């Protein structure tokens, strides 16, 4: 059994750049045990002065778009060409039956995972809305304290998780496919409105013409949406993770966005909003946990469930005296 670290040992290891200690700290933050949560909070409080110095990028896309392949291509460009230190937080779908999760990102991004300047952390989603755990925010702060200046948060790409991730990142990148019928069909308007940039992937192997056509269609569609609070005009690009074409252009757009947002003050305001959202989420989760842990609630809730399951009363009419 591994020796249990103290808060000071966690902090020292994280600041020294130890992957082992960083991984254990994130595992600690993911734990639901009260003692682990208390220790994790002590670690987070101690590393906060070193956190917040990265660019946080949310990446999502439809199934089959090649998220992992694109992330590896962009990640390798950042660590090899630009000397960045990258952390990839890939939120995986957790099985509601078995509780297991698909933690395959390290095998899908094997070359990036082996790089000394890259850290890939697959995290099971648990029961959180859309697959985004509350520990993802803690993981971001811990990675920043460990010196990672670029943070990727990859969503499961199944719907509501995009909204949750959008609320914790600085830049939101939407990956789309071309040549699969009407490119605008099946794309939720809300997800398109959240995108700071759209990249048409797999623009290679004879698919270049379709990718360029899709680029024009998406750019025209984005012009119809209301102007974002940031006043940033979303950009649409094409890219190929296989050839590397367009990968550098995506990073240039992210840098342009960051420069513009820092100059306008929007970047700082966005970070403040993220912190407030995190506070409200923490309050909601704490209240919910205390509610269900209350013995009186547990007793009356069992009775209410029986009534609802027996179709004696609709759920909306239940007003237990908790």
N, C-alpha and C positions, 0 to 999 in steps of 0.2 A: 504493500500500500504506500502510495506517494506521501511524503511528508507534507503536512498542512502548513502553508506559508502564512506568515503574519502580513498585515496590511503593508508594513514597511518593506518587507521582502518582495511583495508583489510590485510595489511602486519602483523599487530599485531595479528589479529585473526588467520591467517594462521600459523604463528610461534607458537601460543599458542595451535595449534592442533584442532581448532574448525572446525568440519565437515560442519557446516552451512556456515561459512565464506568461507571455501574452495570451497564449491559447488557454492556459489554466485560468487566467483572470476572466476571459470571456465565458468559459464554462461556469465559473463562479457566478457571473452575472446572469447566466441562463437558468441557474438553479432556482427551484421554488422553495427550498428550505429557508426558514426564517433566519437561521444563523448564517447561512451563505449570503443571503440578501443583505444582512447587516454588514458583513465583512466587505462585500462588493461595493456597498455604498461608501465605506471608509476609503477604499481604493480610489473610487471615482472622485470623491471629494479632494483627495490628495493630488490627483493627476490633472484636475481641471485647469490649472494655470498653463499646462503644456498642450492642452487640447484646443480644438477650434481653428487650427492653422492650416487646414487642408481645403481643397476644393472637393465638395461632395457631389457625386454624379449618379443619378438614378438611371438605370437602363432597363427598358422593357421592350416587349415585342410579341407578335403573334407566334403560336407554336410553329416550329419548323423554320423560323427566320434565321436561326444560327446565332443565337445570343452568345453562347459560350465561345464559339469560333471567333466571333467579332471581338468579344472582350479580350480574348487571348491576343489577337492581332494588335489591337489598340494598346493593350497592356505591355506587350513586348516592345512596341514602338516607344512607349513612355520610359521604360526602364533601360532599354538599350541605346536609344538615340538621344533622349533628353535627360537621362540620369535621374529620373524620378523614383520615388519610393512609393509603391502602390499596394493598397489593400483592397481585396475583392470580398465583399460580404454577400454571399449568394444565399438568399432565403429559399429553402426548399419546401415543397408541399409535404405536410405530415399526414399520414394515413389516419383517418378518423376511426378506423376499425382496430388497427393494431398499435397505433401510436408510433410506428416506424416512419422513417423519412428517407428520401432518395438523396444520399449525400455523395453524388457522383461528380461534383464540379472539378475536383482535383484530377480525376482521370480524364475529363473532357478538356481540361486546360493543363495538360501534363508539362509542357515546355515552360509555361509561365509559372506553374507551381514550383518548378525546380529552380527558378531564378532567385538569387539571394536578396534581390531588392523587391520581391513580390511576396505577398502573404494572402493566401486564399482561405477563407473561412466559411464553409457551408454551415448553415444554421437551420435546424428543424423549426418549422413554423409554429407548431403547437396549435392552440385553439384560437390564436389571435386573428382578427379580421383580415381576410385576404392574404394570410400567410406572412404577415410582418410582425415579428415578435417585439415585445417591449425591450428585449435585450439587444436588438439591433442598434438602437441609439447608444446604448452603453458600449457596444463593440466599436462603434465609430469613434467615440471619445478615447477609448483605450488604444485603438490603432493610431490615432492622431498623437497621443502622448508618447507612443513608441517611435514617432518620427515619420510616419507615412503622410506624405503631402498630397496624395490623390487617393480618394476613397470611391470605389464603385459599389453601388448597391443594386444587385440584380434582382428583379422581381420574378415571381413564378409565372407572371403573364396570364393570369386567369380571371382578371376582372377588377375587384375592389382593392387588391393589393397596390395597384398603381397609385390610387389616391393617397394611401397611407405612406408610400415611399415618397411621393411628391412633397409631402409635408415635412420631410426630414432631409431633403437634399437642396443643393444650390442650383443645379442644372438637371433638366429632365430630358433624356434622349429616347426617342421612339424608333425602333427598328421595324421596317416593313419589307414585304416581299413584292416583287413585280412579276407579271406574267401568270398570275393565278386568278384570272378572271377580272372582274371589276375591283380594282384595288381599294376603292372607297367603301365597298360593301362590308358589313360586319365590324366596322371600326366605330367604337363608341365616340360620339361627339366630344364627350367630356375628356377622354384620353387625348384626343387630338388637340383640344384646347390647352391641356397641360404641357404639351411638348414645347420645349425651347428649340429643338431641332429634330428633324426626321431624316433618317438615313435608309435608303433603299439598298438592302444587302444583296449579295450574290450577283453583283453586276459583272459577270464574267461568263465564259463558256457559251457565247452566243446569246446571252441574255442582256447584253448592253443596251440594245435598242428598246426593249421593254422597260428596262430600268430608267432610261432617260424619259420615256413617255410617262411612267409612273411619277417621276420627279416633277414634271410639269403639272400633272393632275393634282398632286398633293400641294404644290405651291399655290395653285389657283384656289384650292379648297381652303387653305389656311388664310387667304386674303379675306374670306367671307366671315371669319370669326372676329368677335370684338377684340379691341386692342388690349393686350395684357397689362397688368398693373405695373410691370417693369418697363413698359414702353419698348420692349425688345420685339423685333419682327422675326418670328421663327424661320429658320433656314432649312431647306431640303437639299440633301446631297445623295450621291450614289457611292457605294463602296464595294470592295471585294476583299474579304479576309484572306482569300487564297493568293491573290496577286499583290495585295497591299495597296491597291489603287484606292484613293479616297480616304484612307485611314488617317493620314496626317492632316487632311483637310478638316476632319471632324474635330481633332484636337485644337486646330487653329480657331475654329468657331467657338469652342468652349473658352479658349483664352480671350477671344474678343468679347464674349459675353461677360466674363469675369471683370475685365478691364472697364467695360462700360458700366456695369452694375456697381463696382467700387466707386467710380467717379460720381455717380448719381446719388450714392448713399443707399440704394435699394438693397445691395448685398447685406449690409449691416442690419437693415430693418428686417430682412428676410430671416436672418439668423435669430433675431430677437423673437420673431413670431414663432419660429421653430421651438425655441426654449419654452415659450408660453404654452404651446400646444403640448409639449412633453409634460409640463407641469399638470395641465388639465387631464391628460391621459393617466398620469400617475395617481391623481386624486380619484378619478373614476374607478381605476382598477383596485385601489386600496379600499374604497367604499364597497365595491362589489364583493371583494374577498371577505371583508368583515361581515357583510350582510349574510352571506351563505355560511359563514362559520358560526353565526349566532345560534345557540341551542334552541331558542324560541322560534327562530325562523325555520330551522330544520324541522321542528315538530309540526308547525302549522303548514309549512310548504308541502310536507308529505300528505296532509289531509286535503290540501287544495289540489294536488296532483291527482289524487284518487277521484275527486269530483270532476275534474276536467276530463280525465281518461274515461270516466263513466258517462260522459256527455250529460251530466246533470246540470252543469252551468258552463257558459262560454268563458274562456280565459279572461276576456276583457271585463267581466263582471266580478272577478275575484278581488276582494279588498280585505285581505287578512290584517288583523290588528297586530302588526309587528312592533 
